[in-house]
Amino acid sequence: MENPQIILYNRLIVRFISPQAIETFKAANSYLNVLKLHRFNPEMGYDEMSAPEKKLYNTVLITGPDDAESMSDLYGALNKDLRNKKPQIAYVQYDQGYLHYAGGGNTLQDTPIQDTEKWWYNAIHCKNALLPYSTNNPVKIAVIDTGIDHTNPDLGDQGSFDSYVNRRNFTSITWGQNGPINNRGDNILRETNSDDDLHGTHVAGIIGASSEYPYYTIGIAHQSRVMNLKAFPNAMESSLSVAIKYAVDNGARVINASWGSKILTENPRVGYSLKDQI
């Protein structure tokens, strides 16, 4: 299991106040790579964007030499500008690792069959959620986690998943000048096990295990469509931010994010780019 305290000291996430501020910074720091954190439709003009979209558009990844000391000097200088209240930026943070909560589980063979009368449904008062509801426009729920085992008998063949384009792997995101080169993640094939930890499959089962041919359990929102967005292991704030944007852009109405990180003294603004996303 990855270390939630890992910090990439040679990679900063910075939100500038405007596109002009980004260009000014780039001109003064040509030795740095200033890469857009997110990719946007090139046909969309900046003036046409909403205020939240402009925040994401003005957010960049700054990478430089492997020499952490030089990036530390830049981090300090940007923070000094913030303290002087004449900033060209809204925040600066190091890219930091995240850790999913819980994880693991018993094998299917050891799991008792559960039904709607068992305590766990009643305990969270969700009986009404198990009643049939319209499937004309089923809710899309993005599970950003360790992946999902599509071969699981409660999930794989029962129509619990959204279309194949929404089974994506965000564990190896790479960036170019105009945003992530693979901003849609890498394809995960249907009928495969993309989950190397079982945590994502566990979450997906709670949400959307099929009611048509229940094998072990029934999901609370069993007629929803689950988007499998794999971000673990090695999830960083930058890649999680890309996964969240993908979920929103592709119709997710609910996002399950069973993960977090520690706020450390050397990186007190960890999570700011995710705040902008949310």
C-alpha positions as semicolon CSV with decimal commas, in nm:
position;residue;x (nm);y (nm);z (nm)
1;M;0,000;0,000;0,000
2;E;0,145;0,335;-0,106
3;N;0,269;0,595;0,140
4;P;0,019;0,882;0,181
5;Q;0,298;1,113;0,293
6;I;0,497;1,097;-0,031
7;I;0,560;1,446;-0,167
8;L;0,709;1,523;-0,508
9;Y;0,935;1,812;-0,417
10;N;1,024;1,877;-0,781
11;R;0,659;1,915;-0,888
12;L;0,436;2,205;-0,789
13;I;0,064;2,255;-0,849
14;V;-0,008;2,625;-0,889
15;R;-0,325;2,815;-0,974
16;F;-0,250;3,148;-1,139
17;I;-0,501;3,432;-1,140
18;S;-0,515;3,458;-1,519
19;P;-0,372;3,315;-1,843
20;Q;-0,163;3,632;-1,874
21;A;-0,004;3,562;-1,534
22;I;0,093;3,216;-1,656
23;E;0,260;3,355;-1,967
24;T;0,448;3,616;-1,765
25;F;0,575;3,347;-1,529
26;K;0,681;3,122;-1,818
27;A;0,874;3,404;-1,982
28;A;1,063;3,473;-1,660
29;N;1,133;3,106;-1,583
30;S;1,216;2,945;-1,914
31;Y;1,415;2,667;-1,745
32;L;1,094;2,526;-1,594
33;N;0,825;2,311;-1,753
34;V;0,490;2,482;-1,702
35;L;0,220;2,232;-1,802
36;K;-0,157;2,273;-1,789
37;L;-0,300;2,042;-1,523
38;H;-0,616;1,989;-1,731
39;R;-0,697;1,965;-2,098
40;F;-0,979;2,179;-2,236
41;N;-1,159;2,185;-2,567
42;P;-0,945;2,418;-2,780
43;E;-1,260;2,561;-2,938
44;M;-1,382;2,692;-2,601
45;G;-1,279;3,051;-2,546
46;Y;-1,161;3,165;-2,203
47;D;-1,438;3,425;-2,182
48;E;-1,697;3,151;-2,241
49;M;-1,583;2,952;-1,939
50;S;-1,758;2,952;-1,605
51;A;-1,570;3,077;-1,298
52;P;-1,493;2,720;-1,178
53;E;-1,369;2,625;-1,526
54;K;-1,141;2,927;-1,532
55;K;-0,985;2,814;-1,204
56;L;-0,902;2,476;-1,356
57;Y;-0,781;2,635;-1,677
58;N;-0,539;2,854;-1,481
59;T;-0,397;2,561;-1,282
60;V;-0,059;2,425;-1,390
61;L;0,198;2,165;-1,300
62;I;0,546;2,312;-1,269
63;T;0,834;2,068;-1,298
64;G;1,202;2,143;-1,303
65;P;1,540;1,993;-1,228
66;D;1,557;1,694;-0,998
67;D;1,734;1,929;-0,760
68;A;1,468;1,967;-0,492
69;E;1,645;2,268;-0,343
70;S;1,586;2,485;-0,650
71;M;1,214;2,400;-0,651
72;S;1,203;2,469;-0,279
73;D;1,335;2,819;-0,348
74;L;1,058;2,871;-0,605
75;Y;0,797;2,740;-0,363
76;G;0,922;2,986;-0,101
77;A;0,921;3,278;-0,345
78;L;0,563;3,209;-0,455
79;N;0,452;3,183;-0,093
80;K;0,624;3,513;-0,019
81;D;0,421;3,679;-0,295
82;L;0,105;3,541;-0,138
83;R;0,199;3,681;0,203
84;N;0,272;4,022;0,050
85;K;-0,083;4,025;-0,090
86;K;0,036;4,109;-0,439
87;P;0,006;3,761;-0,580
88;Q;-0,012;3,644;-0,936
89;I;-0,122;3,309;-0,796
90;A;-0,413;3,186;-0,586
91;Y;-0,214;2,905;-0,420
92;V;0,094;2,687;-0,452
93;Q;0,136;2,331;-0,327
94;Y;0,356;2,031;-0,386
95;D;0,203;1,733;-0,563
96;Q;0,135;1,476;-0,291
97;G;0,035;1,111;-0,267
98;Y;-0,303;0,989;-0,145
99;L;-0,406;0,667;0,026
100;H;-0,737;0,486;-0,005
101;Y;-0,918;0,395;0,314
102;A;-0,989;0,039;0,435
103;G;-0,903;-0,205;0,156
104;G;-0,880;-0,579;0,122
105;G;-1,151;-0,821;0,219
106;N;-1,244;-1,185;0,246
107;T;-1,261;-1,412;-0,054
108;L;-1,600;-1,463;-0,215
109;Q;-1,606;-1,821;-0,094
110;D;-1,600;-1,701;0,266
111;T;-1,870;-1,435;0,221
112;P;-2,223;-1,524;0,333
113;I;-2,513;-1,442;0,102
114;Q;-2,683;-1,121;0,211
115;D;-3,033;-0,996;0,135
116;T;-3,247;-0,692;0,196
117;E;-3,356;-0,812;0,540
118;K;-3,009;-0,825;0,689
119;W;-2,900;-0,565;0,941
120;W;-2,668;-0,360;0,725
121;Y;-2,945;-0,229;0,498
122;N;-3,172;-0,147;0,789
123;A;-2,891;0,014;0,986
124;I;-2,846;0,290;0,729
125;H;-3,220;0,322;0,655
126;C;-3,192;0,259;0,283
127;K;-3,485;0,024;0,220
128;N;-3,650;0,282;-0,004
129;A;-3,336;0,298;-0,215
130;L;-3,379;-0,068;-0,300
131;L;-3,720;-0,017;-0,456
132;P;-3,722;-0,028;-0,836
133;Y;-3,680;0,309;-0,997
134;S;-3,673;0,434;-1,354
135;T;-3,393;0,304;-1,574
136;N;-3,465;0,552;-1,853
137;N;-3,188;0,772;-1,720
138;P;-2,995;0,567;-1,464
139;V;-2,761;0,764;-1,241
140;K;-2,390;0,742;-1,321
141;I;-2,171;0,693;-1,015
142;A;-1,794;0,726;-1,056
143;V;-1,583;0,505;-0,831
144;I;-1,234;0,657;-0,820
145;D;-1,046;0,382;-0,644
146;T;-0,826;0,076;-0,694
147;G;-1,022;-0,046;-0,997
148;I;-1,304;-0,299;-1,015
149;D;-1,308;-0,671;-1,080
150;H;-1,541;-0,698;-1,378
151;T;-1,539;-1,077;-1,344
152;N;-1,712;-1,058;-1,005
153;P;-2,043;-1,251;-1,037
154;D;-2,244;-0,966;-0,883
155;L;-2,092;-0,706;-1,113
156;G;-1,936;-0,833;-1,432
157;D;-2,222;-0,965;-1,643
158;Q;-2,523;-0,801;-1,485
159;G;-2,514;-0,461;-1,656
160;S;-2,392;-0,279;-1,346
161;F;-2,127;-0,087;-1,536
162;D;-2,141;0,217;-1,753
163;S;-2,029;0,190;-2,117
164;Y;-1,678;0,069;-2,191
165;V;-1,546;0,421;-2,247
166;N;-1,601;0,487;-1,877
167;R;-1,369;0,211;-1,761
168;R;-1,044;0,403;-1,741
169;N;-0,704;0,372;-1,573
170;F;-0,554;0,698;-1,440
171;T;-0,248;0,548;-1,270
172;S;-0,007;0,656;-1,546
173;I;-0,106;1,008;-1,644
174;T;0,153;1,209;-1,840
175;W;0,137;1,580;-1,913
176;G;0,217;1,797;-2,212
177;Q;0,205;2,172;-2,264
178;N;-0,171;2,173;-2,317
179;G;-0,268;1,931;-2,041
180;P;-0,262;1,556;-1,983
181;I;-0,166;1,367;-2,297
182;N;-0,390;1,079;-2,187
183;N;-0,652;1,290;-2,011
184;R;-0,911;1,016;-2,066
185;G;-0,693;0,763;-1,891
186;D;-0,604;0,427;-2,043
187;N;-0,872;0,181;-2,150
188;I;-0,967;-0,104;-1,915
189;L;-1,108;-0,399;-2,103
190;R;-1,451;-0,534;-2,018
191;E;-1,460;-0,866;-1,833
192;T;-1,122;-0,804;-1,668
193;N;-1,007;-0,760;-1,312
194;S;-0,847;-0,416;-1,290
195;D;-0,851;-0,426;-0,909
196;D;-0,526;-0,536;-0,747
197;D;-0,645;-0,459;-0,394
198;L;-1,021;-0,547;-0,374
199;H;-1,112;-0,210;-0,223
200;G;-1,264;-0,068;-0,542
201;T;-1,461;-0,386;-0,604
202;H;-1,591;-0,375;-0,247
203;V;-1,711;-0,017;-0,297
204;A;-1,866;-0,095;-0,636
205;G;-2,059;-0,385;-0,483
206;I;-2,204;-0,171;-0,206
207;I;-2,318;0,078;-0,469
208;G;-2,425;-0,123;-0,767
209;A;-2,424;-0,501;-0,723
210;S;-2,698;-0,638;-0,947
211;S;-3,047;-0,713;-0,822
212;E;-3,134;-0,928;-1,122
213;Y;-2,910;-1,225;-1,043
214;P;-2,777;-1,152;-0,693
215;Y;-2,503;-1,392;-0,598
216;Y;-2,376;-1,250;-0,270
217;T;-2,534;-0,909;-0,224
218;I;-2,746;-0,632;-0,375
219;G;-2,618;-0,280;-0,420
220;I;-2,788;0,014;-0,251
221;A;-2,825;0,183;-0,591
222;H;-2,839;-0,141;-0,785
223;Q;-2,977;0,013;-1,105
224;S;-2,713;0,282;-1,123
225;R;-2,430;0,273;-1,375
226;V;-2,087;0,252;-1,215
227;M;-1,790;0,423;-1,379
228;N;-1,468;0,236;-1,304
229;L;-1,199;0,502;-1,272
230;K;-0,884;0,337;-1,142
231;A;-0,640;0,577;-0,973
232;F;-0,459;0,353;-0,724
233;P;-0,189;0,245;-0,657
234;N;0,044;0,547;-0,667
235;A;-0,236;0,804;-0,671
236;M;-0,113;1,162;-0,663
237;E;-0,326;1,472;-0,622
238;S;-0,255;1,563;-0,985
239;S;-0,385;1,233;-1,126
240;L;-0,685;1,228;-0,890
241;S;-0,775;1,576;-1,009
242;V;-0,767;1,455;-1,371
243;A;-0,987;1,157;-1,281
244;I;-1,245;1,382;-1,111
245;K;-1,262;1,609;-1,415
246;Y;-1,312;1,306;-1,639
247;A;-1,599;1,185;-1,418
248;V;-1,777;1,520;-1,429
249;D;-1,719;1,569;-1,803
250;N;-1,866;1,225;-1,871
251;G;-2,188;1,256;-1,678
252;A;-2,116;1,136;-1,324
253;R;-2,376;1,269;-1,081
254;V;-2,210;1,108;-0,778
255;I;-1,840;1,046;-0,717
256;N;-1,720;0,798;-0,456
257;A;-1,378;0,899;-0,322
258;S;-1,279;0,678;-0,029
259;W;-0,933;0,828;0,007
260;G;-0,739;1,112;0,159
261;S;-0,397;1,237;0,262
262;K;-0,224;1,406;0,552
263;I;-0,172;1,780;0,579
264;L;0,198;1,811;0,647
265;T;0,389;2,118;0,764
266;E;0,592;2,131;0,443
267;N;0,279;2,112;0,224
268;P;-0,004;2,289;0,409
269;R;-0,212;2,355;0,097
270;V;-0,240;1,992;-0,009
271;G;-0,587;1,937;-0,152
272;Y;-0,637;2,286;-0,294
273;S;-0,658;2,164;-0,655
274;L;-0,917;1,905;-0,548
275;K;-1,115;2,181;-0,375
276;D;-1,132;2,364;-0,707
277;Q;-1,256;2,047;-0,874
278;I;-1,524;1,983;-0,616
